[in-house]
Amino acid sequence: MPQYYTSGEFAEKAHVSIRTIRYYDQRNLLKPATRTKGGARRYTDQDFAKLQQILLLKYLGFSLSDIREMTIGSGDVQFLLNSLQIQKRLAEERLEEMKNVIVAIDSTSQALKSNQQVDWSKMLNLIHLTSMNQSLSIQYKNATNISARIRLHRDYSVNKEGWFPWLFSNLHLKPGMKVLELGAGNGALWSQNIDNVPTGVTVVLSDISEGMLADAKKAIGDHSQFQYAVFDAQKIPFADNTFDLVIANHMLFYCDDIPKTLKEVRRVLKPGASFVCSTYSKRHMHEITDLVQSYNSNIVLSSTNLYERFGLDNGEQILQPYFEDVTCHKYQDAIELSESMPIISYILSCHGNQNSILLDHYQDFKQYVDHKVENGFYITKDAGYFSAKKV
């Protein structure tokens, strides 16, 4: 039998106030394991573990609404691992930030002692860094969401070659080429193929998120042929006719102005150089959408159907005004599994309203998915890329 704690005992054990415990209950962050007949809260050691997780995430700068989403199903190992991954990244970022603070304070103190001119801009930069904590939290949360989606494809796909090795093999890289990847994310295209990158190829990885590029740099390691740049693909900071190849892997549909982005891609490509951009169709992974809709028809996994903005069905038409020889290449694959957690992790990583609906029904939803997948679950994959050339 589990040991139960009163609210007072539980608060004292965690070194927080009873008011905090009650507030977390009211906000649906931490419900008591049970209540007495008189309505008094009772907590267990498992609740204590969840409270420690909440307090740490709060310390690392996450909002209570973020924490509420991140601690759904915190008793499940994969969810706990995802949360710990975020916490570790943010702790490392905070440690690096504090080292910079110490260096700047020492430098300023030394200048004052020596009656030298103080570079106050360094201190202002530190204030700017400190104010970035919340945005870093969002970036790392997004990175973990992307990892959840990649894991589902990597571990349960029928085609064992894998998307990134397949796409990489179709780039046909040659020594001396200069390559730009737009929206490179965590750099998986390169980190998974690092031993096959030809000598003499220069690769610029770009993303609008500095945190994502930091993850890419860690994953790829110390390789001088890789460069990293933070910018919006709608305004590429390179001269005309710079690159032999530009890659946009599942990112064009995120651009606010796709035509503007395509004009920029064409501008920085050398004459005769190639543009490779991947996407998917309406049929891609429709079984997951059907699954959540059958559980609750109000759940929408994405507020925008990205394939409608740039997909396999309309991509050729969108690219043709800007490029020649537009060709579609399909990746033959599907997902088969009989486990619920990879699917649930994928669902909760989406950008729709699913978390707000599932927050208070997680165990019920997990049982529902368990039943649906116990005899095997098939997921359609309909993805590929377009290749095109600049005239």
ABEGO torsion letter per residue (X at the ends): XBBBBBAAAAAAAAGBBAAAAAAAAAAGABBBABBBAAGBBBBBAAAAAAAAAAAAAAAAGBBAAAAAAAABGAABAAAAAAAAAAAAAAAAAAAAAAAAAAAAAAAAAAAAAAGBBBBAAAAAAAAAAAAAAAAAAAAAAAAAAAAAAAAAAAAABABAAEAAAAAAAAAGBBBGBBBBBBGAEAGAAAAAAAAABBBGBBBBBBBABAAAAAAAAAAAEBBAABBBBBBBAABBABBBGABABBBBBGAAAABABAAAAAAAAAAABBBGBBBBBBBBBAABGAAAAAAAAAABAABBABABBAAAABBAAAAAAAAAAABBGBBBBBBBBBBBBABAAAAAAAAAABABAAAAAAAAAAAAAAAAAAAAAAAEBBBBBBBEBBBBBBX
